[in-house]
């Protein structure tokens, strides 16, 4: 699967909604139940990593304020060669991204902080590589691996909404 296909698939299937009809279709309400976003940095992560992080926090905040019971996830990708660039505090840019993403992941209850995501996945992307995607990364916690991200997101949704 190419990165373009993966990203376009997540972008097209952005919202899964539930429609509830009352009074024989006289009133219809739509609720956001599950969403997944995609952001990434292929070039120059030193300059833009914190900006993408802030964008992600504000997106989660906006979604959870409007839909407090929604399950929100995010898939974040870094360029393979750029992920190995040195970082002053965290060793590499991948280490810095893992620390930042771990700080906004693991929202377990609807009453938890609205700027957190329920699940986040990190993957590496190498443009022009024969094997362009690296879904399981060393030095990144298992809770942030992109290989298990879809399963973790669906499990969180099923745990929070057992009646669907």
Secondary structure, 3 states (H helix, E strand, C coil): CCHHHHHHHHHHCCEEEEEEEECCCCEEEEEEEEEEEEEEECCCHHHHHHHHHHHHHHHHHHHHHHCCCCEEEEEEEEEHHHHCCEECCCEEHHHHHHHHHHHCCCCCCCCCCCCCCCEEEEEEECCCCCCCEECCCCCCCHHHECCCHHHHHHHHHHHHCCCC
